[in-house]
Amino acid sequence: MKGVSQATVIEAKNLDLTFQTNDGAVQALSGVTLDIAAGDFVSFIGPSGCGKTTFLRCIAALEQPTGGTLTVNGMTPEEARKARAYGYVFQAAGLYPWRTIAGNIRLPLEIMGFSRAEQAERVKNVLELVDLAGFGGKFPWQLSGGMQQRASIARALSFDADILLMDEPFGALDEIVRDHLNEELLKLWARTGKTIGFVTHSIPEAVYLSTRIVVMSPRPGRITDVIESPLPKDRPLDIRDTPEFLEIAHRVREGLRAGHAYD
Ligand SMILES: Nc1ncnc2c1ncn2[C@@H]1O[C@H](COP(=O)(O)OP(=O)(O)OP(=O)(O)O)[C@@H](O)[C@H]1O
């Protein structure tokens, strides 16, 4: 339970990843060391190409680090993937257009072999969790972009993994919808106690959501600052106007500026 155990769920030590490309080696991550504790909400922020997505993909065993060690729930990322230790939300909702919303959410459950009754129960629960009760029978094109993204979050939550990895899930949405989904995500996090890793380009989003903000710089992707948020867990949107919020945002901006190449 959150608050009771602060066990480390994700542990990266001196992680390196160099891609070999036709144009030569691209060092995407260099010496990344980070512990993420159970129940943490950790955002990764940094300029394009600094390795945020690559780091998330390493956790999800979608990329293979070329150096260092990485464990997820004490397992290798590959073992954690097989143990369904995390749900993954991509930048685009990625819903199958020929399946209903419920059908999309059910898909991982079908693959995992849940009984039909269990599938139905879980779909109902996660639809409620993301505030889409009653929309299970609709097709993706009948929903707004924000609703589609909520459905994709529901799909990632359907098998109730303790860890949720989110790669810029709200990047393509307008600001009002994004604000609303940020609020909803915080409520969901408070209700479920999940550990969340969240990639974003937005300073206000990172500061509003996170218990810790990881600032990264490019060439090669390194962690340049880790900011522990002093903000209370209960965060109305207007907390963004408080001096405490603005102070953290300032520190993030300074960190980004220090690592920026401007080319
Ligand atoms: N499969 C790959 N092969 C070669 N290079 C790659 C591969 N995946 C990523 N890279 C490179 O690694 C670096 C880090 O990419 P990554 O997508 O992790 O950055 P990012 O911080 O998530 O960027 P963005 O904010 O634009 O999504 C970039 O220079 C990118 O071009």
The ligand as a MOL file (V3000), in Angstrom:
LIG
                    3D

  0  0  0     0  0            999 V3000
M  V30 BEGIN CTAB
M  V30 COUNTS 31 33 0 0 0
M  V30 BEGIN ATOM
M  V30 1 N 15.9120 3.0430 -32.6330 0
M  V30 2 C 16.7510 4.0790 -32.6910 0
M  V30 3 N 17.8230 4.0540 -33.5170 0
M  V30 4 C 18.7090 5.0750 -33.5730 0
M  V30 5 N 18.5970 6.1960 -32.8360 0
M  V30 6 C 17.5600 6.2790 -31.9880 0
M  V30 7 C 16.5820 5.2420 -31.8770 0
M  V30 8 N 15.6440 5.6210 -30.9510 0
M  V30 9 C 16.0320 6.8390 -30.5270 0
M  V30 10 N 17.1820 7.2410 -31.1390 0
M  V30 11 C 17.9130 8.4910 -30.8870 0
M  V30 12 O 18.1880 8.5580 -29.5020 0
M  V30 13 C 18.0470 9.8960 -29.0310 0
M  V30 14 C 17.0150 9.9320 -27.9260 0
M  V30 15 O 15.7200 9.7240 -28.4800 0
M  V30 16 P 14.3870 9.7340 -27.5960 0
M  V30 17 O 13.2470 9.4460 -28.5090 0
M  V30 18 O 14.5670 8.8730 -26.4120 0
M  V30 19 O 14.3410 11.2520 -27.1160 0
M  V30 20 P 13.1610 12.0210 -26.3930 0
M  V30 21 O 13.8160 12.8210 -25.3170 0
M  V30 22 O 12.0940 11.1240 -25.9820 0
M  V30 23 O 12.6810 12.9910 -27.5600 0
M  V30 24 P 11.2040 13.5860 -27.8640 0
M  V30 25 O 10.9560 14.5550 -26.7680 0
M  V30 26 O 11.4030 14.2550 -29.1830 0
M  V30 27 O 10.2510 12.4460 -27.9050 0
M  V30 28 C 17.6900 10.7430 -30.2430 0
M  V30 29 O 18.8650 11.3200 -30.7370 0
M  V30 30 C 17.1090 9.7400 -31.2080 0
M  V30 31 O 17.2980 10.1500 -32.5200 0
M  V30 END ATOM
M  V30 BEGIN BOND
M  V30 1 1 1 2
M  V30 2 1 2 3
M  V30 3 2 2 7
M  V30 4 2 3 4
M  V30 5 1 4 5
M  V30 6 2 5 6
M  V30 7 1 6 7
M  V30 8 1 6 10
M  V30 9 1 7 8
M  V30 10 2 8 9
M  V30 11 1 9 10
M  V30 12 1 10 11
M  V30 13 1 11 12
M  V30 14 1 11 30
M  V30 15 1 12 13
M  V30 16 1 13 14
M  V30 17 1 13 28
M  V30 18 1 14 15
M  V30 19 1 15 16
M  V30 20 2 16 17
M  V30 21 1 16 18
M  V30 22 1 16 19
M  V30 23 1 19 20
M  V30 24 2 20 21
M  V30 25 1 20 22
M  V30 26 1 20 23
M  V30 27 1 23 24
M  V30 28 2 24 25
M  V30 29 1 24 26
M  V30 30 1 24 27
M  V30 31 1 28 29
M  V30 32 1 28 30
M  V30 33 1 30 31
M  V30 END BOND
M  V30 END CTAB
M  END
